[in-house]
Amino acid sequence: MKLLLRLGMIEAGHAHLATSQPARDGAVPKSDPREDRERAHAKGLYPAPLNAGRSRNMQANRRTNTKPEVILRSALHRLGYRYRKDLLLRLDDGVRVRPDIVFTARKVAVFVDGCFWHACPDHGRQPTVNEWYWTPKLARNAERDRKVNNALTAAGWHVVRVWEHETTAAAIEAVTSAIKRSSNTRAKVSANTDNPAPAPRGA
């Protein structure tokens, strides 16, 4: 009987160790997003939602494949344009960016910006609830957009930013105009390379 009790105690100790010790072989236990949000709320790092409906609405926001983005991509595809979506571009100074639509050969980067998240001058609004969190966050978004635009332009890219409230026709016009400008620029560079200007006399 004593032997059985001792074996039972050993097995119980092993079970406790198995549940209390972190996973081996580099495996990271999966965290519960709901618990992560609750911890962030408790620490004041992220505002608690006003209600369950608002929480569902915020969680439903997508980073990619938003409705305006999908509509624009489909329209461009029907016109015969081919592109990459959500392509990671590594630029100078460590800047990394994922434009919504990328024309790699023509170096045209297209962003479809949400009016709230990117502080649209026409439809963007200042938060009235939890402004301590949202006001600086939206300001950081706008500053990041400017930084990305500058980095892409410096790297020779044509940047197109389309607001979600714009019509599909207006968005297509903005994108196709940028593609034409890029093609004209590439043609001029190619012409100058193939036919360099004659050297001045006496040189």
Phi, psi and omega in degrees: 000317179299321180298317180296319179296320180295318178297320179297320179295321179295316180296321178296321178295320177297320180297320179296317179296321182296327182270338185264335182276149178294158181296143179271182178060030175076004181287133180255122180301140180287137178264152179273118181305324181294318179292323178298317180295319180296322178293320178295321177298315183297325181275354181078017180275339183213135184287144175285140180294154180294323182202176183295324179296316178296322179298317179296321180296318181292321180289337181281347179294134182254149173278324180232166177058039173289162183301312178300323179294315181296319179298315180294316179300316181297318180295318178295322180295320179295332178279358177098004180277142177239144190203174172250151179241140177053043182273131179284124177247127178258118184249179180295162179061022176075013180285128176239137184213147177238089176297153180293322180225132184229125171258098190293316183294322181271352180057055176242125180247126184244132176240133173254104189265135174286141185296320181285311188292334183246016173057060178300132181293338181267318187240354177291149181220149178285132180298141176253349178238135181055041182296337178301332180263312189285324182299308178293329179295315179294324177296321178294322178299314180296319179294320177296321178299317179296319179297317179295317179301314181296318181293319179294316180298318179297332180271006176090015180267150171263124185256131176237125175242123182244131176280148182298337182277349182289152179289158179298321180298317180293321179295317179298319179298318179296318181290312182294326177296319178294322178296319179295317178297319179296318180296319179295320179296316180295323179294319179294318179297318179295319180295319180293328179286319181284330182232075182296151180295142181295147180291142179297150181298143178084359181283000000 
